[in-house]
Amino acid sequence: MMNLNGEHDRETELPIIAFDKVSKTYSTGTKAITNLSLKINKGEFVFIVGSSGSGKSTLIKLLLKEIEPSEGNIFVNGKELTRLRRSQIPKHRRGIGVVFQDFRLLKDRNVFENVAFAQRVIQEPIRSIKRKVPSILAEVGLSEKMQVLPKQLSGGEQQRVALARALVNNPVILLADEPTGNLDPKNSWEIMNLLEEVNKKGTTVVIVTHNREIVDAMQKRVITMNKGVLISDETKGGYSYEG
């Protein structure tokens, strides 16, 4: 909605992610998430923190519709996930870029082909792939590494390839699951700076992390989970949970 100055009124916009009284209990009886209600607006940069088993990874799987909630509703980019047909799931996932701790690169393909793979999956024309892949690799500082195999890259460089692959299809949301988990402090900060630049261009960034130093230093919104329950949500927070 536009206000009198012709600008978007953020208060009236629908959140890009919303959990409405969501619970998830696995078949083993494990309660991963309990009665979670949460809203994330378009363009936000959010950390999700908590100890192992707090429900953080389950939250990401729910957003990607890899698993279904036991109760409640989840809305992503204006769509209710429980109402999506199976044929609509690939399109839903194309709107979400994902970066993991372990990079998940194709070891037998070079940097260019690793990033291009995400474009080939959605049947992007070859002409477009040849234009978009070098462009996104330039953004993450890897223009000189396009023909190199992953094993010839440092951990930080591999994570930048993974980030380029996650961004090449212009997702509206970027999920990062422990993106600095396998990196040293220098490379960790390089990745976080890249994620901040991505966010400044309008992409909603949600990061699951245990990295206390980064969370405390960046002063972004911090959502803290404990045993599947949201226990705090701070606009400019730190890693306060000691459990």
C-alpha positions as CSV (number, residue, x, y, z in Angstrom):
1,M,0.0,0.0,0.0
2,M,1.2,3.5,-0.8
3,N,1.2,6.4,1.7
4,L,0.5,10.1,0.8
5,N,4.2,10.5,-0.2
6,G,3.9,7.8,-2.8
7,E,6.0,5.4,-0.7
8,H,5.2,1.9,0.5
9,D,3.8,1.8,4.0
10,R,5.7,-1.1,5.6
11,E,3.1,-1.4,8.4
12,T,0.4,-2.4,6.0
13,E,2.4,-4.8,3.9
14,L,1.9,-8.5,4.4
15,P,5.0,-10.2,6.0
16,I,7.1,-12.2,3.5
17,I,7.3,-15.1,6.1
18,A,4.6,-15.9,8.7
19,F,4.2,-18.8,11.1
20,D,0.8,-18.9,12.7
21,K,0.6,-21.1,15.8
22,V,2.8,-23.8,14.1
23,S,3.8,-27.0,15.8
24,K,5.8,-29.9,14.5
25,T,6.0,-33.3,16.1
26,Y,8.0,-36.0,14.3
27,S,6.8,-39.6,14.1
28,T,9.3,-40.5,16.8
29,G,7.3,-38.3,19.2
30,T,10.0,-35.6,19.3
31,K,8.4,-32.1,19.5
32,A,10.6,-29.9,17.3
33,I,8.4,-26.8,17.3
34,T,5.6,-25.8,19.6
35,N,3.0,-23.1,18.9
36,L,5.3,-20.8,17.0
37,S,3.9,-17.5,15.8
38,L,6.4,-15.3,14.0
39,K,6.5,-12.7,11.2
40,I,9.4,-11.5,9.1
41,N,8.9,-8.6,6.7
42,K,10.3,-8.2,3.3
43,G,13.8,-6.9,3.3
44,E,14.6,-7.8,6.9
45,F,17.9,-9.4,8.1
46,V,17.2,-11.9,10.8
47,F,19.3,-14.2,12.9
48,I,17.8,-17.3,14.4
49,V,19.8,-18.7,17.3
50,G,19.5,-21.4,20.0
51,S,21.2,-24.6,21.2
52,S,21.1,-27.8,19.2
53,G,17.6,-29.3,19.1
54,S,15.9,-25.9,19.6
55,G,14.0,-26.3,16.3
56,K,16.0,-24.1,14.0
57,S,16.7,-26.7,11.3
58,T,13.0,-27.8,11.4
59,L,12.0,-24.2,10.8
60,I,14.0,-24.1,7.6
61,K,12.6,-27.5,6.4
62,L,9.1,-26.1,7.0
63,L,9.8,-23.0,5.0
64,L,11.1,-25.1,2.1
65,K,8.1,-27.4,2.4
66,E,10.4,-30.4,2.9
67,I,8.2,-31.4,5.8
68,E,4.7,-30.4,6.9
69,P,3.6,-28.8,10.1
70,S,1.6,-30.9,12.6
71,E,-0.5,-27.9,13.4
72,G,-0.9,-24.3,12.3
73,N,-0.3,-22.4,9.0
74,I,2.8,-21.1,7.3
75,F,2.8,-18.3,4.7
76,V,5.7,-17.5,2.4
77,N,5.6,-14.6,-0.1
78,G,1.8,-14.4,0.1
79,K,1.1,-18.1,-0.3
80,E,-0.2,-20.6,2.4
81,L,2.2,-23.5,2.1
82,T,-0.3,-26.1,3.3
83,R,-2.5,-25.3,0.3
84,L,0.3,-25.6,-2.3
85,R,-0.2,-28.5,-4.7
86,R,2.8,-30.8,-5.3
87,S,3.3,-29.3,-8.8
88,Q,3.6,-25.9,-7.2
89,I,6.4,-26.8,-4.8
90,P,9.4,-26.4,-7.3
91,K,8.2,-22.8,-8.1
92,H,7.9,-22.1,-4.4
93,R,11.5,-23.3,-3.7
94,R,12.8,-21.2,-6.6
95,G,11.9,-18.1,-4.7
96,I,14.1,-19.2,-1.8
97,G,17.9,-19.4,-2.0
98,V,19.6,-21.7,0.5
99,V,23.2,-21.8,1.7
100,F,24.3,-24.7,3.9
101,Q,27.3,-25.2,6.3
102,D,28.8,-27.9,4.1
103,F,28.6,-26.0,0.8
104,R,27.0,-29.0,-1.2
105,L,28.9,-28.2,-4.4
106,L,29.2,-30.6,-7.3
107,K,32.7,-31.9,-6.9
108,D,33.2,-32.9,-10.6
109,R,32.0,-29.6,-12.0
110,N,33.8,-26.3,-12.1
111,V,32.7,-23.1,-10.4
112,F,30.8,-21.8,-13.5
113,E,28.9,-25.1,-13.9
114,N,28.1,-25.3,-10.2
115,V,26.3,-22.0,-10.4
116,A,24.9,-22.6,-13.8
117,F,23.3,-25.9,-12.5
118,A,20.7,-23.8,-10.6
119,Q,19.8,-22.1,-13.8
120,R,19.6,-25.3,-15.8
121,V,17.2,-26.8,-13.3
122,I,14.7,-24.1,-14.1
123,Q,15.5,-24.5,-17.9
124,E,16.9,-21.0,-18.2
125,P,18.1,-20.3,-21.8
126,I,21.8,-20.9,-22.5
127,R,22.2,-17.2,-23.5
128,S,20.9,-16.1,-20.2
129,I,23.1,-18.5,-18.2
130,K,26.2,-17.2,-20.0
131,R,25.2,-13.7,-18.9
132,K,23.9,-14.3,-15.4
133,V,26.5,-16.7,-14.0
134,P,29.6,-14.5,-14.7
135,S,27.7,-11.5,-13.3
136,I,26.8,-13.2,-10.0
137,L,30.3,-14.6,-9.7
138,A,31.7,-11.1,-10.0
139,E,29.4,-10.0,-7.2
140,V,30.9,-12.6,-4.8
141,G,34.5,-11.9,-6.0
142,L,35.1,-15.1,-8.0
143,S,35.4,-13.9,-11.6
144,E,38.9,-15.3,-11.8
145,K,37.8,-18.8,-10.6
146,M,35.1,-19.8,-13.0
147,Q,37.0,-22.7,-14.5
148,V,38.3,-24.0,-11.2
149,L,37.1,-27.2,-9.5
150,P,35.7,-26.9,-5.9
151,K,38.6,-29.0,-4.4
152,Q,41.0,-26.3,-5.6
153,L,39.2,-23.6,-3.6
154,S,39.5,-22.5,0.0
155,G,36.5,-23.0,2.3
156,G,35.6,-19.4,2.1
157,E,35.7,-19.5,-1.7
158,Q,33.6,-22.6,-1.8
159,Q,31.0,-20.9,0.4
160,R,31.0,-17.9,-2.0
161,V,30.3,-20.3,-4.9
162,A,27.4,-21.8,-2.9
163,L,26.1,-18.2,-2.2
164,A,26.3,-17.3,-5.9
165,R,24.4,-20.5,-6.8
166,A,21.7,-19.6,-4.2
167,L,21.4,-16.0,-5.6
168,V,21.6,-16.6,-9.4
169,N,17.8,-17.2,-9.7
170,N,17.1,-13.9,-7.9
171,P,15.3,-15.3,-4.8
172,V,13.1,-13.1,-2.7
173,I,14.4,-14.9,0.4
174,L,17.8,-16.2,1.3
175,L,18.1,-18.9,4.0
176,A,21.5,-19.5,5.4
177,D,21.9,-22.6,7.7
178,E,25.1,-22.2,9.7
179,P,26.9,-20.5,6.7
180,T,30.1,-19.8,8.7
181,G,30.2,-23.1,10.5
182,N,33.1,-24.5,8.6
183,L,35.0,-21.2,8.1
184,D,37.7,-19.3,10.0
185,P,36.9,-15.9,11.4
186,K,38.3,-13.9,8.4
187,N,36.3,-15.9,5.9
188,S,33.3,-15.9,8.2
189,W,33.2,-12.1,8.2
190,E,33.7,-12.0,4.4
191,I,30.6,-14.2,4.0
192,M,28.6,-12.1,6.4
193,N,29.5,-8.9,4.6
194,L,28.4,-10.5,1.4
195,L,25.1,-11.5,3.0
196,E,24.6,-7.9,4.3
197,E,25.2,-6.6,0.7
198,V,22.6,-9.0,-0.6
199,N,20.2,-7.8,2.0
200,K,20.8,-4.1,1.1
201,K,19.7,-4.9,-2.4
202,G,16.3,-6.0,-1.1
203,T,16.6,-9.8,-0.5
204,T,15.2,-11.0,2.9
205,V,18.0,-12.8,4.7
206,V,17.4,-15.3,7.4
207,I,20.4,-16.9,9.1
208,V,20.5,-19.8,11.5
209,T,23.8,-19.7,13.4
210,H,25.7,-20.5,16.6
211,N,28.3,-17.8,15.9
212,R,27.9,-15.6,19.0
213,E,30.6,-13.1,17.9
214,I,28.9,-12.3,14.6
215,V,25.4,-12.1,16.1
216,D,26.6,-9.7,18.9
217,A,28.6,-7.5,16.5
218,M,26.0,-7.1,13.7
219,Q,23.1,-5.9,15.9
220,K,20.4,-7.2,13.7
221,R,17.0,-8.7,14.6
222,V,17.6,-11.9,16.7
223,I,15.1,-14.6,17.3
224,T,16.0,-17.1,20.0
225,M,14.6,-20.6,20.2
226,N,14.8,-23.1,23.0
227,K,13.4,-26.7,22.7
228,G,11.0,-25.6,19.9
229,V,9.7,-22.5,21.7
230,L,10.4,-18.9,20.7
231,I,11.8,-17.4,23.9
232,S,12.9,-13.9,22.7
233,D,12.7,-11.7,19.6
234,E,14.8,-8.5,19.7
235,T,15.0,-5.8,17.0
236,K,18.7,-5.2,17.6
237,G,19.8,-8.1,19.7
238,G,22.7,-10.3,20.6
239,Y,23.3,-13.9,21.3
240,S,22.0,-13.9,24.8
241,Y,20.9,-17.6,25.2
242,E,23.3,-19.6,27.4
243,G,21.4,-23.0,27.3
